[in-house]
Amino acid sequence: MTARHFDPLNDRLSRDIRNELSRAFAVAAAEKTLAPAALAAERFRTMDLAPVYEAYIADRLTRYQQALQAFAADRVQDAFSRALVLWDLGLFFEVHEIIEHAWHHARGAEREILQAMIRAAGMYIKLAMGQPEAARKMAAKAVTALEHHRSRVPTNLPLDRLLAALKTFDAQPPKLYQPQGSL
């Protein structure tokens, strides 16, 4: 049976491709080269994939390259700023991957803010998967934490813009990345 749409929730191959490419991108970001993600993509492409999978892989590689270019052009080094670049590219699963690594080492308010950003990205992941109620719950938890720690949120996050989108359950994600010097 050939998949008609990319569905990581119900299709194992979709989930494997998404997860493996996302993990490979985290390595690619650290190494500042697309090579790890391209290698992961090539392993899947040897499987004679249906067009839906090929399209997902091609799209991800294009956006990964755009992210790496933005990281280099703006000298984006920290996980939080990288997550904002990924957010603007609609790479919400990758936002989760990048922030999760920092979250594991964070404590206190910083840890809660990072978790809130994972949940904010999760809202858009859940929306894309057709799970609006789960998305609403994630958004509500993110809003609570971000408002509670407002004074500790990194200054490069346009917090009010993000909160407005989460509170209104806006299906159109707000743009969050602000290159250095544009604040």
C-alpha positions in Angstrom: 0.0 0.0 0.0 1.4 3.4 -1.0 1.0 6.3 1.4 -1.1 9.2 0.1 0.3 11.7 2.6 3.2 11.9 5.0 1.7 10.8 8.3 4.2 10.2 11.2 1.3 9.4 13.5 0.0 6.4 11.6 2.7 5.4 9.2 5.9 3.9 10.5 8.0 4.8 7.5 6.9 8.5 7.7 7.8 8.5 11.4 11.2 6.8 10.8 12.0 9.3 8.1 11.0 12.3 10.2 12.8 11.1 13.3 16.0 10.1 11.5 16.3 13.3 9.4 15.6 15.4 12.5 18.3 13.7 14.5 20.7 13.9 11.5 20.0 17.6 11.2 21.0 18.2 14.9 24.3 16.6 14.0 24.5 18.7 10.8 23.9 21.9 12.8 26.7 21.0 15.2 29.0 20.2 12.3 27.9 23.1 10.2 27.4 21.0 7.1 24.3 19.4 5.5 26.3 16.1 5.0 24.8 14.1 8.0 21.3 14.9 6.9 22.0 14.2 3.3 23.5 10.9 4.2 20.4 10.0 6.3 18.2 11.0 3.4 20.2 8.9 1.0 19.8 5.8 3.2 16.0 6.2 2.8 16.2 7.0 -0.9 17.8 3.7 -1.7 14.5 2.1 -0.7 12.7 3.2 -3.9 10.3 5.5 -2.0 6.8 6.6 -3.0 6.6 10.2 -4.1 5.1 11.4 -0.8 8.3 10.3 1.1 10.6 11.7 -1.6 8.8 15.1 -1.4 9.1 15.2 2.4 12.9 14.4 2.2 13.5 17.0 -0.6 11.6 19.6 1.3 13.4 18.9 4.6 16.9 19.0 2.9 16.0 22.3 1.3 14.9 23.9 4.6 17.8 22.4 6.4 20.2 24.0 4.0 18.4 27.4 4.5 18.7 27.0 8.3 22.4 26.2 8.1 22.9 29.3 5.8 21.0 31.5 8.3 23.1 30.0 11.2 26.3 30.9 9.4 25.2 34.3 8.1 24.0 35.6 11.4 26.5 33.6 13.5 23.7 31.8 15.3 25.3 29.5 17.8 23.0 29.0 20.8 20.2 26.4 20.7 17.5 28.9 21.5 18.3 31.2 18.6 18.8 28.3 16.3 15.3 27.1 17.3 13.9 30.4 16.3 15.4 30.1 12.9 14.0 26.6 12.5 10.6 27.9 13.8 10.4 30.5 11.0 11.2 27.8 8.5 8.3 25.7 9.8 10.6 23.0 11.1 8.7 22.5 14.4 9.8 18.9 15.0 13.4 20.1 14.6 12.8 22.9 17.0 11.9 20.2 19.5 15.1 18.3 18.7 17.4 21.3 19.1 15.8 22.7 22.3 15.5 19.3 23.9 19.3 18.9 24.0 19.6 22.2 25.9 16.6 21.4 28.1 18.3 18.3 29.4 21.1 20.5 30.9 19.0 23.4 32.0 17.6 24.0 35.5 14.8 26.1 37.0 13.2 28.9 35.0 15.4 28.2 32.0 14.3 24.6 31.9 10.6 25.6 32.1 11.1 28.2 29.3 12.7 25.7 27.0 9.9 23.2 27.8 7.4 25.9 26.9 9.0 26.4 23.6 9.0 22.7 22.9 5.3 22.7 23.7 4.7 25.8 21.5 6.3 24.0 18.6 4.3 20.9 19.6 1.1 22.9 19.1 2.0 23.3 15.4 3.1 19.6 15.1 -0.2 18.5 16.6 -2.2 20.8 14.3 -0.4 19.4 11.3 -1.3 15.9 12.5 -5.0 16.8 12.8 -5.0 16.8 16.6 -6.5 20.2 17.6 -7.4 19.2 21.2 -3.9 18.0 21.9 -2.6 21.2 20.3 -4.7 23.4 22.5 -3.5 21.7 25.6 0.1 22.1 24.6 -0.5 25.8 23.7 -2.1 26.4 27.1 0.8 24.8 29.0 3.3 26.8 27.0 1.4 30.1 27.6 1.3 29.5 31.4 5.0 28.8 31.6 6.1 31.7 29.3 3.9 34.2 31.2 5.1 32.9 34.6 8.7 33.4 33.5 8.2 36.4 31.3 11.2 38.3 32.9 13.5 35.4 32.2 12.6 34.7 28.6 15.5 35.4 26.2 15.3 38.9 24.8 15.6 37.7 21.2 12.2 36.0 21.4 9.3 38.3 20.5 7.3 36.9 23.4 4.1 38.9 22.9 3.8 37.8 19.3 4.2 34.2 20.3 1.8 34.4 23.2 -0.8 36.1 21.0 -0.6 33.2 18.5 -0.7 30.5 21.2 -3.6 32.2 23.1 -5.7 32.6 19.9 -4.7 29.2 18.6 -3.5 30.8 15.4 -2.9 28.2 12.8 -0.4 30.5 11.1 2.8 30.4 13.1 4.2 33.8 13.9 7.7 34.7 12.7 10.0 34.7 15.7 13.6 35.0 14.5 15.2 38.4 14.7 18.7 38.6 13.3 21.3 40.3 15.4 21.0 44.1 15.2 17.3 44.0 14.3 16.0 44.1 17.8 
